[in-house]
């Protein structure tokens, strides 16, 4: 029991920065009909309710493809597809409205549940649906009349924001009305994508049957840039996959990211808690399509001091790093490089040049314990090497008591104290007895770093 309690406390503490980061952020969630039909859908609804209670501004867009197809089959109706879009005639439209209306009521009912002994106990969520989206007909394409299949004409962004300001969840489906009083069948991915773009949403989230985008080796591809996602999309479409949940989401995610939505997430609707794990855990669980990497190496600024201190204090207390005061760190901050992930400092290193000897000291190297299993230390080293080359240095050195093998694996060789610059020799702490390791920089390294 104690171990379970400890794990709970640790997980809750680790999620705290993400709770703060997501508070008051606008998120559009795209729920395909496949996700709604899955047995795990009740858990997804519970997690959406939790996000609402944590202060996230939520717009939920639901689809109804499988439900519409099932109802059409029951009525003996066939609806052809043209360029991946269902052609909706007058008879089919009645079935579409019936399926979409039923799902709207079902989802609203689930979000209204607040029974004791349920995850939504005590929750009082205001779910708002309305004519926020105005549609228009797709018209005729290559001789094919789309009839009552349409596209978005405009969105009442101010009206949606007013509801979000009141902490309501805005719920929208695939059927929208027009200025002429007609109804049109829209694709849920278009509705979700355009809402994310027009609302300047912070995230677009979608679901598929798998953990995310699966790579050629069967692994989940945790992060993709829009051009990479587009390449995968093209490959799948060429292979005949034009309508899967992953393909539909990728189309929307590429468009959203290129229109300024910072991140789009693809998760599994079959995994209990995937939404929570993706947003509030260290590494996430699905695939992100991002406008830029969620993690970057950059020069430190004065605003990073708090994050650096939080990172290095435990190592200073263990005697691994030499203690630095806040005042000293403020003076030396131009020398620091950091790894920034989600506005959180998870790695740092500093370069202190000794120009008279054309050498520099790499110091205060630290990576957060949760991120040490990857190559982040190597990335810091490469950045410091590049910086040293730009300053005209010919070698760098480190003084370390614990990480000797790591530096040797990266090309450093052990040296005597006499290899240090004279000024550094005078400051050498004989009590710490730190090992001296040096690394020569050369033209080959410069070309490698420039690639």
GUTOR-226228 format. One record per residue (C-alpha): residue in one letter; y, z, x. Coordinates in Angstrom, 1 decimal. Layout:
REM residues N
atom res = A	py = Y	pz = Z	px = X
...
REM end
This chain:
REM residues 451
atom res = X	py = 0.0	pz = 0.0	px = 0.0
atom res = X	py = 2.4	pz = 0.8	px = 2.9
atom res = X	py = 1.7	pz = -2.5	px = 4.5
atom res = X	py = 2.5	pz = -4.4	px = 1.3
atom res = X	py = 5.7	pz = -2.3	px = 0.8
atom res = X	py = 6.8	pz = -3.1	px = 4.4
atom res = X	py = 6.1	pz = -6.9	px = 3.8
atom res = X	py = 8.1	pz = -6.7	px = 0.6
atom res = X	py = 11.1	pz = -5.0	px = 2.3
atom res = X	py = 11.0	pz = -7.4	px = 5.2
atom res = X	py = 10.9	pz = -10.5	px = 2.9
atom res = X	py = 13.7	pz = -9.1	px = 0.8
atom res = X	py = 15.9	pz = -8.5	px = 3.8
atom res = X	py = 15.2	pz = -11.9	px = 5.3
atom res = X	py = 16.2	pz = -13.5	px = 2.0
atom res = X	py = 19.5	pz = -11.7	px = 1.8
atom res = X	py = 21.5	pz = -14.2	px = 3.9
atom res = X	py = 20.3	pz = -17.0	px = 1.6
atom res = X	py = 21.1	pz = -15.1	px = -1.5
atom res = X	py = 24.7	pz = -14.7	px = -0.3
atom res = X	py = 24.8	pz = -18.4	px = 0.9
atom res = X	py = 23.7	pz = -19.7	px = -2.5
atom res = X	py = 25.8	pz = -17.5	px = -4.7
atom res = X	py = 28.2	pz = -19.5	px = -6.9
atom res = X	py = 26.8	pz = -22.8	px = -5.6
atom res = X	py = 26.2	pz = -25.7	px = -8.0
atom res = X	py = 22.6	pz = -26.9	px = -8.2
atom res = X	py = 21.2	pz = -29.7	px = -10.3
atom res = X	py = 17.4	pz = -29.3	px = -11.0
atom res = X	py = 15.4	pz = -32.4	px = -12.0
atom res = X	py = 12.3	pz = -31.5	px = -14.0
atom res = X	py = 10.1	pz = -34.5	px = -14.7
atom res = X	py = 7.8	pz = -34.5	px = -17.7
atom res = X	py = 4.8	pz = -34.0	px = -15.4
atom res = X	py = 6.2	pz = -30.7	px = -14.2
atom res = X	py = 6.8	pz = -29.6	px = -17.7
atom res = X	py = 3.2	pz = -30.4	px = -18.7
atom res = X	py = 1.8	pz = -28.5	px = -15.7
atom res = X	py = 0.3	pz = -25.0	px = -16.2
atom res = X	py = 2.7	pz = -23.7	px = -13.6
atom res = X	py = 5.8	pz = -24.6	px = -15.6
atom res = X	py = 6.2	pz = -21.1	px = -17.0
atom res = X	py = 6.6	pz = -19.8	px = -13.5
atom res = X	py = 9.2	pz = -22.5	px = -12.7
atom res = X	py = 11.2	pz = -21.4	px = -15.8
atom res = X	py = 11.0	pz = -17.8	px = -14.6
atom res = X	py = 12.4	pz = -18.8	px = -11.2
atom res = X	py = 15.2	pz = -20.8	px = -12.8
atom res = X	py = 16.1	pz = -17.7	px = -14.7
atom res = X	py = 16.1	pz = -15.7	px = -11.5
atom res = X	py = 18.4	pz = -18.2	px = -9.8
atom res = X	py = 20.8	pz = -17.8	px = -12.8
atom res = X	py = 20.7	pz = -14.0	px = -12.4
atom res = X	py = 21.6	pz = -14.4	px = -8.7
atom res = X	py = 24.8	pz = -16.2	px = -9.6
atom res = X	py = 23.8	pz = -19.9	px = -9.0
atom res = X	py = 25.5	pz = -22.5	px = -11.2
atom res = X	py = 22.6	pz = -24.5	px = -12.7
atom res = X	py = 22.3	pz = -27.8	px = -14.4
atom res = X	py = 18.7	pz = -28.6	px = -15.5
atom res = X	py = 17.9	pz = -32.2	px = -16.3
atom res = X	py = 14.4	pz = -32.8	px = -17.9
atom res = X	py = 12.4	pz = -36.0	px = -18.2
atom res = X	py = 9.8	pz = -36.9	px = -20.7
atom res = X	py = 7.9	pz = -39.9	px = -19.4
atom res = X	py = 4.3	pz = -38.7	px = -20.0
atom res = X	py = 5.2	pz = -37.1	px = -23.3
atom res = X	py = 6.9	pz = -40.3	px = -24.5
atom res = X	py = 4.0	pz = -42.4	px = -23.4
atom res = X	py = 1.5	pz = -40.1	px = -25.2
atom res = X	py = 3.5	pz = -40.2	px = -28.4
atom res = X	py = 3.9	pz = -44.0	px = -28.2
atom res = X	py = 0.1	pz = -44.3	px = -27.9
atom res = X	py = -0.4	pz = -42.1	px = -30.9
atom res = X	py = 1.8	pz = -44.4	px = -33.0
atom res = X	py = 0.2	pz = -47.5	px = -31.6
atom res = X	py = 3.4	pz = -48.7	px = -29.9
atom res = X	py = 3.6	pz = -50.5	px = -26.6
atom res = X	py = 6.8	pz = -50.6	px = -24.5
atom res = X	py = 6.9	pz = -52.9	px = -21.5
atom res = X	py = 8.6	pz = -52.0	px = -18.3
atom res = X	py = 11.1	pz = -54.2	px = -16.5
atom res = X	py = 12.1	pz = -53.3	px = -12.9
atom res = X	py = 10.7	pz = -49.9	px = -13.4
atom res = X	py = 12.6	pz = -49.1	px = -16.6
atom res = X	py = 11.0	pz = -48.8	px = -20.1
atom res = X	py = 12.2	pz = -51.3	px = -22.6
atom res = X	py = 13.0	pz = -49.2	px = -25.7
atom res = X	py = 13.2	pz = -51.0	px = -29.0
atom res = X	py = 14.2	pz = -49.3	px = -32.3
atom res = X	py = 10.7	pz = -48.1	px = -33.1
atom res = X	py = 10.2	pz = -46.7	px = -29.6
atom res = X	py = 13.6	pz = -45.0	px = -29.7
atom res = X	py = 12.5	pz = -42.8	px = -32.6
atom res = X	py = 9.5	pz = -41.6	px = -30.6
atom res = X	py = 11.6	pz = -41.1	px = -27.5
atom res = X	py = 14.1	pz = -38.9	px = -29.5
atom res = X	py = 11.2	pz = -36.9	px = -31.0
atom res = X	py = 9.6	pz = -36.2	px = -27.6
atom res = X	py = 12.9	pz = -35.4	px = -25.9
atom res = X	py = 14.1	pz = -33.2	px = -28.7
atom res = X	py = 10.9	pz = -31.2	px = -28.7
atom res = X	py = 11.1	pz = -30.6	px = -25.0
atom res = X	py = 14.7	pz = -29.5	px = -25.2
atom res = X	py = 13.7	pz = -26.9	px = -27.8
atom res = X	py = 10.7	pz = -25.8	px = -25.9
atom res = X	py = 12.6	pz = -25.3	px = -22.6
atom res = X	py = 15.5	pz = -23.5	px = -24.4
atom res = X	py = 12.9	pz = -21.2	px = -26.0
atom res = X	py = 11.3	pz = -20.4	px = -22.7
atom res = X	py = 14.7	pz = -19.6	px = -21.1
atom res = X	py = 15.5	pz = -17.4	px = -24.0
atom res = X	py = 12.5	pz = -15.2	px = -23.6
atom res = X	py = 13.3	pz = -11.6	px = -22.5
atom res = X	py = 10.2	pz = -9.6	px = -23.4
atom res = X	py = 9.3	pz = -6.4	px = -21.5
atom res = X	py = 6.6	pz = -6.8	px = -18.9
atom res = X	py = 7.6	pz = -10.4	px = -18.1
atom res = X	py = 9.7	pz = -11.7	px = -15.2
atom res = X	py = 12.5	pz = -12.4	px = -17.6
atom res = X	py = 12.7	pz = -8.9	px = -19.1
atom res = X	py = 16.3	pz = -8.0	px = -20.0
atom res = X	py = 17.6	pz = -11.5	px = -19.2
atom res = X	py = 20.1	pz = -12.9	px = -21.6
atom res = X	py = 20.6	pz = -16.5	px = -20.6
atom res = X	py = 23.0	pz = -18.8	px = -22.4
atom res = X	py = 21.5	pz = -22.3	px = -22.5
atom res = X	py = 23.9	pz = -25.0	px = -23.5
atom res = X	py = 23.1	pz = -28.6	px = -24.4
atom res = X	py = 25.6	pz = -31.2	px = -25.7
atom res = X	py = 27.1	pz = -34.6	px = -25.5
atom res = X	py = 28.3	pz = -34.1	px = -21.9
atom res = X	py = 26.8	pz = -37.5	px = -21.0
atom res = X	py = 28.0	pz = -40.7	px = -22.7
atom res = X	py = 25.7	pz = -43.7	px = -22.4
atom res = X	py = 26.0	pz = -47.5	px = -22.7
atom res = X	py = 23.3	pz = -50.2	px = -23.1
atom res = X	py = 21.7	pz = -51.7	px = -20.0
atom res = X	py = 22.0	pz = -55.0	px = -21.8
atom res = X	py = 20.0	pz = -58.1	px = -20.9
atom res = X	py = 18.5	pz = -58.8	px = -17.4
atom res = X	py = 16.7	pz = -62.0	px = -16.5
atom res = X	py = 16.2	pz = -62.7	px = -20.2
atom res = X	py = 14.8	pz = -59.3	px = -20.9
atom res = X	py = 16.7	pz = -57.3	px = -23.5
atom res = X	py = 16.5	pz = -53.6	px = -22.7
atom res = X	py = 17.4	pz = -52.8	px = -26.3
atom res = X	py = 18.0	pz = -49.0	px = -26.5
atom res = X	py = 17.5	pz = -48.3	px = -22.8
atom res = X	py = 20.8	pz = -47.4	px = -21.3
atom res = X	py = 22.8	pz = -46.1	px = -18.4
atom res = X	py = 25.5	pz = -43.6	px = -17.9
atom res = X	py = 29.0	pz = -44.6	px = -18.9
atom res = X	py = 30.8	pz = -41.3	px = -18.2
atom res = X	py = 30.2	pz = -37.6	px = -17.8
atom res = X	py = 32.3	pz = -34.8	px = -19.1
atom res = X	py = 32.6	pz = -32.9	px = -15.8
atom res = X	py = 35.3	pz = -30.5	px = -17.0
atom res = X	py = 33.2	pz = -29.5	px = -20.0
atom res = X	py = 30.1	pz = -28.8	px = -17.8
atom res = X	py = 32.2	pz = -26.8	px = -15.4
atom res = X	py = 33.5	pz = -24.7	px = -18.2
atom res = X	py = 30.0	pz = -23.8	px = -19.2
atom res = X	py = 28.9	pz = -23.1	px = -15.7
atom res = X	py = 32.0	pz = -20.8	px = -15.2
atom res = X	py = 30.5	pz = -18.7	px = -18.1
atom res = X	py = 27.2	pz = -18.4	px = -16.2
atom res = X	py = 25.4	pz = -20.7	px = -18.8
atom res = X	py = 22.6	pz = -23.0	px = -17.8
atom res = X	py = 23.5	pz = -26.6	px = -18.9
atom res = X	py = 20.3	pz = -28.3	px = -20.1
atom res = X	py = 20.4	pz = -32.1	px = -20.4
atom res = X	py = 17.7	pz = -34.6	px = -21.3
atom res = X	py = 17.0	pz = -38.3	px = -21.1
atom res = X	py = 18.6	pz = -39.3	px = -24.4
atom res = X	py = 22.4	pz = -39.7	px = -24.6
atom res = X	py = 24.8	pz = -41.0	px = -27.3
atom res = X	py = 27.4	pz = -43.7	px = -26.9
atom res = X	py = 30.9	pz = -44.2	px = -28.1
atom res = X	py = 29.5	pz = -46.3	px = -30.9
atom res = X	py = 27.4	pz = -43.5	px = -32.2
atom res = X	py = 24.0	pz = -44.9	px = -31.0
atom res = X	py = 21.4	pz = -43.2	px = -28.9
atom res = X	py = 20.1	pz = -44.6	px = -25.6
atom res = X	py = 17.0	pz = -43.8	px = -23.5
atom res = X	py = 18.1	pz = -43.0	px = -19.9
atom res = X	py = 16.1	pz = -42.2	px = -16.8
atom res = X	py = 16.1	pz = -38.5	px = -15.9
atom res = X	py = 16.6	pz = -39.4	px = -12.2
atom res = X	py = 19.8	pz = -41.3	px = -12.9
atom res = X	py = 21.1	pz = -38.5	px = -15.1
atom res = X	py = 20.3	pz = -35.9	px = -12.4
atom res = X	py = 21.6	pz = -38.0	px = -9.5
atom res = X	py = 24.9	pz = -38.9	px = -11.2
atom res = X	py = 25.4	pz = -35.3	px = -12.3
atom res = X	py = 24.9	pz = -34.0	px = -8.8
atom res = X	py = 27.4	pz = -36.6	px = -7.4
atom res = X	py = 30.1	pz = -36.1	px = -10.1
atom res = X	py = 29.8	pz = -32.3	px = -10.0
atom res = X	py = 30.0	pz = -32.3	px = -6.2
atom res = X	py = 26.8	pz = -30.2	px = -6.4
atom res = X	py = 25.6	pz = -28.4	px = -3.3
atom res = X	py = 22.0	pz = -29.4	px = -3.9
atom res = X	py = 19.8	pz = -31.7	px = -6.0
atom res = X	py = 16.2	pz = -30.3	px = -6.5
atom res = X	py = 13.2	pz = -32.3	px = -7.8
atom res = X	py = 9.5	pz = -31.8	px = -8.2
atom res = X	py = 6.4	pz = -33.7	px = -7.5
atom res = X	py = 2.6	pz = -33.0	px = -7.5
atom res = X	py = 2.5	pz = -32.5	px = -3.7
atom res = X	py = 4.3	pz = -30.1	px = -1.3
atom res = X	py = 7.0	pz = -32.7	px = -0.6
atom res = X	py = 7.0	pz = -36.0	px = 1.3
atom res = X	py = 3.7	pz = -36.2	px = 3.2
atom res = X	py = 3.7	pz = -37.8	px = 6.6
atom res = X	py = 1.1	pz = -40.1	px = 8.1
atom res = X	py = -0.8	pz = -37.2	px = 9.6
atom res = X	py = -1.0	pz = -35.3	px = 6.3
atom res = X	py = 1.8	pz = -32.9	px = 7.2
atom res = X	py = 4.9	pz = -32.1	px = 5.0
atom res = X	py = 8.0	pz = -33.8	px = 6.4
atom res = X	py = 10.4	pz = -30.9	px = 6.2
atom res = X	py = 13.6	pz = -32.8	px = 6.8
atom res = X	py = 14.7	pz = -36.4	px = 6.4
atom res = X	py = 17.9	pz = -38.2	px = 6.9
atom res = X	py = 18.8	pz = -40.8	px = 4.1
atom res = X	py = 17.9	pz = -43.8	px = 6.2
atom res = X	py = 14.5	pz = -42.2	px = 7.0
atom res = X	py = 13.9	pz = -41.4	px = 3.3
atom res = X	py = 14.9	pz = -45.0	px = 2.4
atom res = X	py = 12.3	pz = -46.4	px = 4.9
atom res = X	py = 9.6	pz = -44.3	px = 3.3
atom res = X	py = 10.8	pz = -45.4	px = -0.2
atom res = X	py = 10.6	pz = -49.1	px = 0.9
atom res = X	py = 7.1	pz = -48.6	px = 2.3
atom res = X	py = 5.8	pz = -47.0	px = -0.9
atom res = X	py = 7.4	pz = -49.5	px = -3.2
atom res = X	py = 5.9	pz = -52.3	px = -1.1
atom res = X	py = 2.5	pz = -50.6	px = -1.5
atom res = X	py = 2.9	pz = -50.7	px = -5.3
atom res = X	py = 4.1	pz = -47.2	px = -5.8
atom res = X	py = 7.2	pz = -47.7	px = -8.0
atom res = X	py = 7.1	pz = -44.9	px = -10.4
atom res = X	py = 5.6	pz = -41.7	px = -8.9
atom res = X	py = 7.6	pz = -38.5	px = -8.9
atom res = X	py = 8.2	pz = -38.7	px = -5.2
atom res = X	py = 9.5	pz = -42.3	px = -5.4
atom res = X	py = 11.8	pz = -41.6	px = -8.3
atom res = X	py = 13.2	pz = -38.5	px = -6.5
atom res = X	py = 13.7	pz = -40.3	px = -3.2
atom res = X	py = 15.8	pz = -43.0	px = -5.0
atom res = X	py = 18.0	pz = -40.4	px = -6.4
atom res = X	py = 18.2	pz = -38.2	px = -3.2
atom res = X	py = 19.2	pz = -41.2	px = -1.0
atom res = X	py = 22.0	pz = -42.1	px = -3.5
atom res = X	py = 23.1	pz = -38.5	px = -3.8
atom res = X	py = 23.2	pz = -37.8	px = -0.1
atom res = X	py = 25.1	pz = -40.9	px = 0.6
atom res = X	py = 27.6	pz = -39.9	px = -2.0
atom res = X	py = 28.3	pz = -36.5	px = -0.5
atom res = X	py = 25.6	pz = -34.2	px = -1.9
atom res = X	py = 24.7	pz = -32.2	px = 1.3
atom res = X	py = 21.0	pz = -31.6	px = 0.5
atom res = X	py = 18.3	pz = -32.7	px = -1.8
atom res = X	py = 15.0	pz = -30.8	px = -2.0
atom res = X	py = 11.6	pz = -32.1	px = -3.1
atom res = X	py = 9.1	pz = -29.4	px = -4.1
atom res = X	py = 5.6	pz = -29.1	px = -5.7
atom res = X	py = 5.6	pz = -28.2	px = -9.3
atom res = X	py = 2.0	pz = -26.9	px = -8.8
atom res = X	py = 2.8	pz = -24.2	px = -6.3
atom res = X	py = 3.9	pz = -20.9	px = -7.8
atom res = X	py = 7.2	pz = -19.9	px = -6.4
atom res = X	py = 8.0	pz = -23.1	px = -4.5
atom res = X	py = 11.6	pz = -23.0	px = -5.7
atom res = X	py = 12.1	pz = -19.5	px = -4.4
atom res = X	py = 10.3	pz = -20.1	px = -1.1
atom res = X	py = 12.4	pz = -23.2	px = -0.5
atom res = X	py = 15.8	pz = -21.7	px = -1.1
atom res = X	py = 15.3	pz = -18.1	px = 0.1
atom res = X	py = 12.8	pz = -18.2	px = 3.0
atom res = X	py = 13.4	pz = -18.9	px = 6.7
atom res = X	py = 11.5	pz = -22.2	px = 7.0
atom res = X	py = 11.3	pz = -23.4	px = 3.4
atom res = X	py = 8.3	pz = -25.1	px = 1.9
atom res = X	py = 9.2	pz = -28.6	px = 0.8
atom res = X	py = 11.1	pz = -31.7	px = 2.0
atom res = X	py = 14.9	pz = -31.8	px = 2.5
atom res = X	py = 16.9	pz = -35.0	px = 2.5
atom res = X	py = 20.1	pz = -34.0	px = 4.3
atom res = X	py = 23.4	pz = -35.7	px = 5.1
atom res = X	py = 23.2	pz = -34.0	px = 8.5
atom res = X	py = 20.7	pz = -31.8	px = 10.1
atom res = X	py = 20.5	pz = -28.3	px = 8.6
atom res = X	py = 20.3	pz = -27.1	px = 12.2
atom res = X	py = 22.6	pz = -28.1	px = 15.0
atom res = X	py = 23.4	pz = -27.1	px = 18.6
atom res = X	py = 27.2	pz = -26.8	px = 19.2
atom res = X	py = 29.9	pz = -25.0	px = 21.2
atom res = X	py = 30.5	pz = -21.5	px = 20.0
atom res = X	py = 33.8	pz = -20.5	px = 18.4
atom res = X	py = 35.5	pz = -17.1	px = 17.9
atom res = X	py = 34.0	pz = -17.0	px = 14.4
atom res = X	py = 30.5	pz = -16.9	px = 15.9
atom res = X	py = 30.9	pz = -13.6	px = 17.7
atom res = X	py = 29.5	pz = -11.5	px = 14.9
atom res = X	py = 26.4	pz = -13.7	px = 14.7
atom res = X	py = 25.9	pz = -13.7	px = 18.5
atom res = X	py = 26.2	pz = -9.9	px = 18.7
atom res = X	py = 23.6	pz = -9.5	px = 15.9
atom res = X	py = 21.3	pz = -11.8	px = 17.8
atom res = X	py = 21.6	pz = -10.3	px = 21.3
atom res = X	py = 22.0	pz = -6.6	px = 20.5
atom res = X	py = 18.2	pz = -6.0	px = 20.1
atom res = X	py = 17.5	pz = -7.7	px = 23.4
atom res = X	py = 20.2	pz = -5.6	px = 25.1
atom res = X	py = 18.7	pz = -2.4	px = 23.7
atom res = X	py = 15.3	pz = -3.5	px = 25.2
atom res = X	py = 16.9	pz = -4.1	px = 28.5
atom res = X	py = 16.1	pz = -7.8	px = 28.4
atom res = X	py = 19.8	pz = -8.9	px = 28.4
atom res = X	py = 22.8	pz = -7.2	px = 30.1
atom res = X	py = 25.0	pz = -5.5	px = 27.6
atom res = X	py = 28.2	pz = -7.3	px = 26.6
atom res = X	py = 31.0	pz = -5.7	px = 24.7
atom res = X	py = 32.7	pz = -7.5	px = 21.8
atom res = X	py = 35.9	pz = -7.7	px = 24.0
atom res = X	py = 33.9	pz = -9.3	px = 26.8
atom res = X	py = 32.3	pz = -11.7	px = 24.4
atom res = X	py = 35.6	pz = -12.7	px = 22.9
atom res = X	py = 36.9	pz = -13.6	px = 26.4
atom res = X	py = 33.7	pz = -15.5	px = 27.3
atom res = X	py = 33.1	pz = -17.3	px = 24.0
atom res = X	py = 34.2	pz = -20.7	px = 25.4
atom res = X	py = 31.2	pz = -20.5	px = 27.7
atom res = X	py = 28.7	pz = -20.1	px = 24.9
atom res = X	py = 26.5	pz = -22.6	px = 23.1
atom res = X	py = 24.8	pz = -21.7	px = 19.8
atom res = X	py = 22.2	pz = -23.0	px = 17.4
atom res = X	py = 23.6	pz = -22.9	px = 13.9
atom res = X	py = 21.2	pz = -23.1	px = 10.9
atom res = X	py = 22.6	pz = -22.7	px = 7.4
atom res = X	py = 25.8	pz = -21.1	px = 8.9
atom res = X	py = 23.6	pz = -18.5	px = 10.7
atom res = X	py = 23.4	pz = -18.1	px = 14.4
atom res = X	py = 19.7	pz = -18.3	px = 15.4
atom res = X	py = 20.1	pz = -19.1	px = 19.1
atom res = X	py = 22.6	pz = -18.8	px = 22.0
atom res = X	py = 23.1	pz = -19.4	px = 25.7
atom res = X	py = 26.1	pz = -19.3	px = 28.1
atom res = X	py = 27.0	pz = -21.3	px = 31.2
atom res = X	py = 29.1	pz = -19.7	px = 33.9
atom res = X	py = 30.2	pz = -22.3	px = 36.5
atom res = X	py = 30.7	pz = -21.6	px = 40.2
atom res = X	py = 32.5	pz = -24.7	px = 41.2
atom res = X	py = 32.9	pz = -23.8	px = 44.9
atom res = X	py = 29.1	pz = -24.0	px = 45.2
atom res = X	py = 28.6	pz = -26.7	px = 42.5
atom res = X	py = 26.2	pz = -24.4	px = 40.6
atom res = X	py = 26.2	pz = -22.6	px = 37.3
atom res = X	py = 24.5	pz = -19.6	px = 35.8
atom res = X	py = 22.7	pz = -20.0	px = 32.5
atom res = X	py = 22.8	pz = -16.6	px = 30.9
atom res = X	py = 22.5	pz = -14.7	px = 27.7
atom res = X	py = 19.7	pz = -16.9	px = 26.4
atom res = X	py = 18.4	pz = -15.7	px = 23.1
atom res = X	py = 16.5	pz = -17.1	px = 20.1
atom res = X	py = 16.0	pz = -15.3	px = 16.8
atom res = X	py = 12.4	pz = -14.0	px = 16.6
atom res = X	py = 11.7	pz = -16.0	px = 13.4
atom res = X	py = 12.4	pz = -19.2	px = 15.2
atom res = X	py = 10.7	pz = -18.8	px = 18.6
atom res = X	py = 7.6	pz = -20.8	px = 17.8
atom res = X	py = 9.5	pz = -24.2	px = 18.1
atom res = X	py = 11.4	pz = -25.9	px = 20.9
atom res = X	py = 14.8	pz = -24.3	px = 20.2
atom res = X	py = 14.9	pz = -22.6	px = 23.7
atom res = X	py = 14.3	pz = -26.1	px = 25.2
atom res = X	py = 17.2	pz = -27.5	px = 23.1
atom res = X	py = 19.5	pz = -24.9	px = 24.4
atom res = X	py = 18.4	pz = -25.5	px = 28.0
atom res = X	py = 19.0	pz = -29.3	px = 27.6
atom res = X	py = 22.5	pz = -28.7	px = 26.1
atom res = X	py = 23.4	pz = -26.4	px = 29.0
atom res = X	py = 22.1	pz = -28.9	px = 31.5
atom res = X	py = 24.2	pz = -31.6	px = 29.9
atom res = X	py = 27.2	pz = -29.3	px = 30.0
atom res = X	py = 26.6	pz = -28.5	px = 33.7
atom res = X	py = 26.4	pz = -32.2	px = 34.5
atom res = X	py = 29.7	pz = -32.9	px = 32.7
atom res = X	py = 31.3	pz = -30.1	px = 34.8
atom res = X	py = 30.1	pz = -31.8	px = 38.0
atom res = X	py = 27.5	pz = -29.1	px = 38.9
atom res = X	py = 24.4	pz = -30.0	px = 40.9
atom res = X	py = 22.2	pz = -27.1	px = 40.0
atom res = X	py = 21.9	pz = -24.1	px = 37.6
atom res = X	py = 20.3	pz = -20.8	px = 38.1
atom res = X	py = 19.1	pz = -17.9	px = 36.0
atom res = X	py = 18.5	pz = -14.2	px = 36.5
atom res = X	py = 15.6	pz = -12.9	px = 34.4
atom res = X	py = 13.3	pz = -10.0	px = 34.2
atom res = X	py = 11.0	pz = -11.2	px = 31.4
atom res = X	py = 11.0	pz = -15.0	px = 30.9
atom res = X	py = 10.0	pz = -16.1	px = 34.4
atom res = X	py = 7.1	pz = -18.3	px = 33.3
atom res = X	py = 9.1	pz = -20.0	px = 30.6
atom res = X	py = 11.8	pz = -21.1	px = 33.0
atom res = X	py = 9.1	pz = -22.2	px = 35.6
atom res = X	py = 7.5	pz = -24.3	px = 32.9
atom res = X	py = 10.8	pz = -26.0	px = 32.5
atom res = X	py = 11.2	pz = -27.0	px = 36.1
atom res = X	py = 12.9	pz = -23.9	px = 37.6
atom res = X	py = 11.7	pz = -22.6	px = 40.9
atom res = X	py = 11.9	pz = -19.0	px = 42.3
atom res = X	py = 14.5	pz = -18.5	px = 45.0
atom res = X	py = 15.9	pz = -15.7	px = 47.1
atom res = X	py = 19.1	pz = -13.8	px = 46.3
atom res = X	py = 20.7	pz = -15.8	px = 49.1
atom res = X	py = 20.5	pz = -18.9	px = 47.0
atom res = X	py = 23.1	pz = -17.5	px = 44.6
atom res = X	py = 26.8	pz = -18.2	px = 45.1
atom res = X	py = 28.6	pz = -15.6	px = 47.2
atom res = X	py = 30.5	pz = -14.3	px = 44.2
atom res = X	py = 27.3	pz = -13.8	px = 42.3
atom res = X	py = 25.5	pz = -12.2	px = 45.2
atom res = X	py = 28.2	pz = -9.5	px = 45.2
atom res = X	py = 27.5	pz = -8.8	px = 41.5
atom res = X	py = 23.7	pz = -8.7	px = 41.8
atom res = X	py = 22.3	pz = -5.6	px = 40.3
atom res = X	py = 19.6	pz = -4.2	px = 42.7
atom res = X	py = 18.4	pz = -1.8	px = 40.1
atom res = X	py = 17.4	pz = -4.5	px = 37.6
atom res = X	py = 15.7	pz = -6.5	px = 40.3
atom res = X	py = 16.0	pz = -9.7	px = 38.3
atom res = X	py = 14.1	pz = -12.7	px = 39.5
atom res = X	py = 16.3	pz = -15.7	px = 40.7
atom res = X	py = 15.2	pz = -19.1	px = 39.5
atom res = X	py = 17.1	pz = -22.4	px = 40.2
atom res = X	py = 16.9	pz = -25.9	px = 38.8
atom res = X	py = 18.4	pz = -29.0	px = 40.5
atom res = X	py = 20.2	pz = -31.5	px = 38.3
atom res = X	py = 19.9	pz = -35.2	px = 39.1
atom res = X	py = 20.6	pz = -38.7	px = 37.8
atom res = X	py = 17.3	pz = -38.9	px = 36.1
atom res = X	py = 18.2	pz = -35.9	px = 33.9
atom res = X	py = 21.5	pz = -37.5	px = 33.1
atom res = X	py = 19.9	pz = -40.6	px = 31.8
atom res = X	py = 17.3	pz = -38.6	px = 29.9
atom res = X	py = 19.9	pz = -36.5	px = 28.1
atom res = X	py = 22.0	pz = -39.6	px = 27.3
atom res = X	py = 19.2	pz = -41.2	px = 25.2
REM end
